[in-house]
Amino acid sequence: MKFNVIIRMTALLIILTNIYYIPMIIFEIWQTGTFPLFISPVFLILIPAGLTLTVKFKNNVLLFCINVLGLIWNLFWLTIFMTAPEIG
């Protein structure tokens, strides 16, 4: 596989994993009226993911490293939220 394809796949995986958090945020805002701060770093990872999909930054190695770390961070929180028992 070409490096360009791997970079774009990691960026798309980050964007797809963030779709899971959207209903959680809507529910949290509806319940408490405040934005959940523990989700903020997860959405900050979307910035380098979006940049790697542009033509200017499509072969940037630094953004690829940030995206890989962001994908690991995203998958960590995704497994925590999906396997945690319900409270109440």
VMD Tcl script that draws the C-alpha trace (Angstrom):
set ca {
  {0.00 0.00 0.00}
  {1.13 3.50 -0.63}
  {1.87 5.76 2.29}
  {-0.70 8.26 1.03}
  {-3.47 5.64 1.29}
  {-2.45 4.71 4.85}
  {-2.52 8.36 5.92}
  {-6.00 8.85 4.49}
  {-7.26 5.62 6.08}
  {-6.14 6.73 9.54}
  {-7.81 10.10 9.06}
  {-11.06 8.49 7.94}
  {-10.98 6.06 10.88}
  {-10.64 8.99 13.28}
  {-13.62 10.71 11.68}
  {-15.70 7.52 11.78}
  {-14.92 6.81 15.43}
  {-16.00 10.34 16.36}
  {-19.49 9.63 15.02}
  {-20.04 7.49 18.15}
  {-19.53 10.47 20.45}
  {-22.14 12.75 18.85}
  {-25.22 11.15 20.52}
  {-23.34 11.08 23.83}
  {-22.69 14.80 23.63}
  {-26.27 15.60 22.66}
  {-27.55 13.51 25.57}
  {-25.09 15.12 28.00}
  {-26.04 18.63 26.92}
  {-29.73 17.71 27.17}
  {-29.30 16.20 30.66}
  {-26.98 18.74 32.28}
  {-27.01 21.75 29.97}
  {-23.20 21.83 29.77}
  {-20.71 20.59 27.21}
  {-18.81 17.52 28.49}
  {-15.17 18.53 28.88}
  {-13.87 14.95 28.78}
  {-14.91 14.73 25.13}
  {-13.13 17.94 24.06}
  {-9.70 16.32 23.43}
  {-11.37 13.69 21.29}
  {-12.78 16.36 19.00}
  {-9.47 18.22 18.85}
  {-8.08 15.16 17.09}
  {-10.44 15.93 14.21}
  {-8.36 18.97 13.22}
  {-5.25 17.07 12.06}
  {-7.47 14.34 10.59}
  {-9.25 16.93 8.48}
  {-5.98 18.56 7.47}
  {-4.55 15.30 6.15}
  {-7.50 14.96 3.79}
  {-6.55 18.23 2.08}
  {-4.12 18.35 -0.83}
  {-1.58 20.57 0.95}
  {-0.95 18.18 3.87}
  {-1.65 14.80 2.29}
  {1.93 13.45 2.71}
  {2.85 15.11 6.00}
  {4.58 12.62 8.29}
  {4.06 14.72 11.42}
  {0.30 14.80 10.90}
  {0.39 11.06 10.30}
  {2.09 10.52 13.68}
  {-0.46 12.79 15.37}
  {-3.27 10.89 13.66}
  {-1.93 7.52 14.78}
  {-1.68 8.74 18.38}
  {-5.14 10.27 18.07}
  {-6.56 7.04 16.70}
  {-5.11 5.10 19.63}
  {-6.57 7.68 22.04}
  {-9.93 7.53 20.27}
  {-10.07 3.75 20.31}
  {-9.12 3.72 24.01}
  {-12.06 5.94 24.95}
  {-14.35 4.10 22.58}
  {-13.64 0.80 24.31}
  {-14.01 2.40 27.73}
  {-17.42 3.84 26.87}
  {-18.67 0.72 25.13}
  {-17.63 -1.73 27.85}
  {-18.45 0.35 30.94}
  {-21.49 -0.81 32.88}
  {-24.49 1.49 33.01}
  {-24.96 3.54 36.13}
  {-28.48 4.01 37.38}
}
mol new
graphics top color blue
foreach p $ca { graphics top sphere $p radius 0.5 }
foreach p [lrange $ca 0 end-1] q [lrange $ca 1 end] { graphics top cylinder $p $q radius 0.2 }
display resetview
